[in-house]
Amino acid sequence: MKKTANLVFTVLFLLFLGAVAAITLKQGDSTYSYFENRSLAKAPEYSRESLLDGSLFSAWERFSTDRAAGRGTMIRISTLLRMELLKLPQVNEVVITEDRLLHFYPYGSWENADPAQQSAETAQSLAELQAHVEENGGRFYFVGLPNQLSYFQECYPDYLDRAEAYLPALHREFSAALAREGVNFIDLVAAFEAAGKPAEYYTETDHHYSLKGAMVSYRAIVKRLQADGLDIPLLEEEDWEYTTLPNPFLGSRNRKLYALWETRDRLTYAVPREEIPFTRTDNGQEVVSTVLRLPENDTAPVEYLVYMGGDKGETILRTDRPELPKVLIFGDSFTNALETLLYPSFDEMRSLDLRHYNAKTLWDYIEDYQPDIVLDIRDDSSWGDPTSPNSIFR
């Protein structure tokens, strides 16, 4: 009887392992983890060298771990347990506070940082870029934004590294370095602080600013351009029509928590009350003339990619008003919400995300396009890394 029971158990266990393996292999064509926002490990290719040095087995282990059947469910359960049962302050690289979700920075992240040297190197590269823009008939502006850490620094628990000494020094040194180099600087960190750093300028669950933060940024940019003698329109508050979507908003931080953190976040967008017709191309292909990717119903979760449809290598919007200047915007996803607001002020707006665009260098693009205005839009997480803004220039 005991032997029969052991045999049945062994057979069932082997069937279970076989089923898991079969399901894992069946879903092996999946290449991306939506909630983790990362690419999954690829199946390794055999080679004699990888077999002998052991890297083949390590690669198969990463592949099988990433593609294991039920992996997503297990991670979701683990996330819930760590959030609700263990009440950990940091789960999946997300700091959970009472009011919002923030990015976790490992201890000692700024231990060896030298903000003065970093700022000087970055400013020098930006000055070189500004000279190149001016040689091609345009004006260059560096637009500096606060990221979540600097904006909500006081919201981090005391026992976490929140760069209390580093960030003020970085802002001070970076501003001074740009001034020494003569780089045109639109300091939105200072602008947000002057407004009292309203919490609603950023979302509760996403690392990007909200539409309110983007709108303040838009107004600061256009006002600076007007002050420098450029005749471009500024749409006032009454010139915009605002819509808040009823859909649940899935911010980038909550996405890492498998949408388990309850939030009041909702996404708002704005369109000009007086329609400004335009055409749009993405990566050389003509697409629907819209700056929004709206959901099909009122219940589907929405993300920040509602603005401009997310990150694109190259986007061109033409409003066919040649009396207005042409603008080139580059940066990362922070530009997306701003682009939905800036295009009414220009004849043509081009935006580049240099993480996805590689047809030519930024310097060559400027030389070929010769824009009237170039806006480099960066949050302050990149100011202290000299390779972040300037390694992509040439």
N, C-alpha and C positions, 0 to 999 in steps of 0.2 A: 504493500500500500504506500509506504514511504517512498519507494523507488518510483512508483507511478506518479506520485505528487511532484517529486523532484523533476521527473521527465516533462510533465505538463508545464511546470513553471519555467523550465529551461526553454521549451519550445515557444511558449508565450513571450518570454523575454527576447528570444531571437527574432520572433515575428515583429515585436515592437521595434527593435533596433533596425530591422529591415524596412519597416514602414517609415521610420524617421529618415533613414538613408534615402529611400525612394522619394519621399516628399522633398527632402533637401535637394536632391539632384534635379527633381522636376522644376523646382523654383530657382535653380542655379542661374537662369538667364537674367534674374533681377540684378541690377547694377548699382542701385541707389537706395539709401535708407532715408525716407521722407522725414521722419521725426528727428533722426540724428543729424540730418542735413549733411550727409557725407557719402562718398562713393564706397561701395562694398568691395572687399578683396576679390580679385580675379582668380580664376582657376589657374594654377601654375603650370608652366610648360616644362616637360621633362628635359633635362640635360645631364650628361655624365658629371659635369662639374657640380651642379646643384645637388646631385645625389651624393657625391663624395663629401662635399663640405657640409651637408646636413640642411642647407637652406631650402631644399625641396620639401622636406617634412615640415619645416616651420611654415612655409607658404601654404601647404595643404591644411595645416592646423588653423591658420588665419582664415582661409577660405571656408572651411567647414564650420568654424565658429560664427562667421558672418552670415552664412546661408542656412544655418540649422533651422529645421522646422520648428515653428512656435517661438522662435527667438524674440520676435517683437512682443508677443504676449508676456513672455517671461520678464523682459526688460520693463514693460509697463507695470507689471505686478511689483517688481523690485523697486521701481520708482515710487509707486504708491506707498509701499511699506516704509521706505526711507523718509518720505514726506510726512505721513500721517501717524505712523507708529513710533518711529525713532525720532521724529521731529528734528532731523539734521538741518543745520543752517545752509548747507551747500549740497545740492543734488544735481548730478549730471552737469557740473560746471555752472550751475545757476544758484545764486544767493537768494534765498526766499525770505522776504521781509513781510511785514503786515500789509503794506500798501502796494508793493511792486516787486517785480523780479529783476535781478541785476546779474551782471556777469561776474563770475568768480575769477580772481587773480591769484595765482600761487604766491605763497609767502616769499618775500625777497625779490619780487619781480623788478623792483627799481633799485635794488641794493647797490649795483655797480653803475648806475646811470649817471651821466654827466650832462645835465640839461643845457649848460652853457656851450659845451663843445658840440653836442648834437644840434642845437639850434643854429649855431654858427655855420655848420656844414650844410644844413638844409637851406638856410637863407642864401648862402652863396650859390647853390644850384638853382634856387628860384630866381635869383637875380640874373643868372645866365639865361634862363628861360624867358624872363621878362624882356631882356635885351633882344632876344631872337624874335619875340612877338612884335616889338617896336620896329625892328628892322624890316618886318613884313607889313608895316602900316597899321598895327593894332595896338590895343592897350591891354595890359595884363593885370589881373587882380587875384590875389590869394584870399580865399574866403575860408575863415577858420571857425569851426563849430565845436561846441563841447560834446563829448560823448557821455554815456551814462555815468561812468565813474566820476568824472569831474562835476557833472550836474547834480548828481545825487550822492555825493561823497559822504555827507552826514547821515545818509540812510543805511550805510554799511555798519554792521556790528563792530564794536570797538576792538574785538579780538582778531579781526581780519585786517589784512594789509590793504589800506585804502589810499595809499600814496599821499599822505597828508603833507609831507615835506616836498615831495617831488613835483606834484602838479602846480602849486603856486610858483615854484621856481621855474618850471617849464614855461608857463604862460608869461612870466616876466621876461625870461631870457629870450624866448622866441619873438615876442613883440619887439624887444630891443634890437635883436639881430636883424629883423626885417627892416626896421627903421634905419639901421646903419647901412644896409645894402640898398636902401631906396626902393624896396619892393612895396607895391601898392597892397595894403592889407585892409580887408574888411573883417573886423574882429567881432564876430558874433558871440564869442564867449563873454566879452565885455558888455555887449548889447543885452544879452539875456540876464546878466547880473544886474545891469542898470534897471531892468524891468522887475527885479525882485525874484528872479528865477522861479516863475510860476510852475507848479508841478504839471499843469496841463499842457505845457509845451512839449512834453514827452509822453509816450504811452506807458501804461502800467506793465505791459508784458513784452514789449519789443524794444530793441536797442536803438531804433530810429526815433526821430522826433515825430510829434503829431502834426496834423495840418496846421494847428495854431502856431507851432514852432516854425514850420516851413513858411507860413504866411509872414511872420515877423522877419524871417530871413529874407524873403522876397522883397519886402518893403525896404529893408536896410540896404540891400544890394542896389535896387533901382534908385533910391534916394542918393546913394553915393555916386552912381553914374551920372545922375542929373547934376549933382553938385560939381562934378568934374567937367561939366559943359556939354554932356550928351543930351540931345533932345529926344527923349524916349518917354512914352506914356507910363504913368503909374496908376493902376487900378485901385481905387479907394474901396473901403469896406462895403459901401452900398453898391459897388459895381460887380460884386460877386454874388452868386447864388450858391448857398451851402446845402449839402445833403449829408445826413448821417445814416449810414446803412444799418438796418435792423439786425443784420447777420452777426453772429458771434465773431469776434476778431481773434485770430490765432497769431499772437505775436511770436517773434523768433525765440524768446526765452521760454514761453509756455510750450512752444513746439518741442523743445528739448525735454520738457516734463510730460510729454505725451498728452498735452492739453488737460492735465489733471488739476491745474490751479484755477480756481473759480475767479473770474474777472468781470469787471463792468466795462471793459474796453469796448469801444465801438469805433469804426473807421469813418471819418468824415472827409469829403472831397468838395472842391469848389470849381465852378465853371463861370466864365464871364456871362453876365446877364445879356449883354449885347454880343451875339455870336461873332466870332472872328474865324472865318473859314481858313482852312489850311490843308495841305497835303502832307502825307507822312511816308517815309521809307525807313525800313529797318534792315540793316546789313545789305543795302543795295536793292531790296525788294519793296515795291509799293504795297502798303498795307492799309487797313481801314483808318480813316482820319479821325482818330480819337486819342486822348491821352489817358484813358481809363480802361481797365479791364474789369467790368462789373460782373457780379455773380448772376447766375441764371434764375435764382429764386431767393427768397428771404431767409432761408434757414441754413444754407451751405456756409461753412466758415470761410472768412475772407482773410487775406494776408496783406502785407504792405505792398505786394506786387500789383495791387489794384492800381497804384500810381505807375503810369507808363507801361504797364504790363510786365514790370520787373526789369531786370538788368539786360541790356542789349549792348552788343559791341559798338554799333554805330546807329544812331537815330537822327534823321533829318526832318524837321518841320518847316514848311515854307508857307508864309501867310500872304505872299505876293504884295508886299508894301515896300517898294524899293526906297522910299524916303526914310525908312528906319534902318538902323545898323544890323549887321550880322554878328551873331554871338556863337562862340564855341565853348562848351562846358565839358569839363572832364573831372573824373573822380571815381567814387564808388556808388553804392546804392543810395547814399544820402542825397544824391542829385535827383533821384526819381521824383519825389514829391515836389521839389522845387521846379522841375521842368514843367509840371502841369500848371504852374503859376507864371513862369517867366516868358513863355512863348508869345503871349499877347503884346509884349513890349518890343518885339523885334520883327524884322522882315523875314529872317531865317534863323532858326536855332538848330545847331548841331550839338550832339552830345556823344562823348566817347567813354566807354568803360574799358580801360586799358587792360583789365583782367581777361577780357573776351575779344578785344580788337587787336589784330596783329598784321593787318594788310600793309601798314607802313608805320614808321615811328611817329611819335607826336610831333617832333621837330619837322619832319617831312610833311606831315599833314598840315601844319600851320603854314609852311612855305607854299604848299600847293593851294590851300583854301584862302589864305590871307583874310582871316576874320577881322572885324572891327574891334571886337572885344573877346578876350579869353578869360574864363573864370575857372580857377582851380579850386574845387570845393572839397575840403578835408576836415574830418573831425580830429580832435587833438590827440587821439590815440596814435596818429601817424606823425605828429610833429617831432616827437623825440626819437624817431627812427629815420636817420638820414637816407637810408636806402628806400624808404617807402614812397615819398613823393618824387624823388629825383632819379631813381635807377631806371625808371620807365621812360625817361624823356627822350633818350637818343637811341 
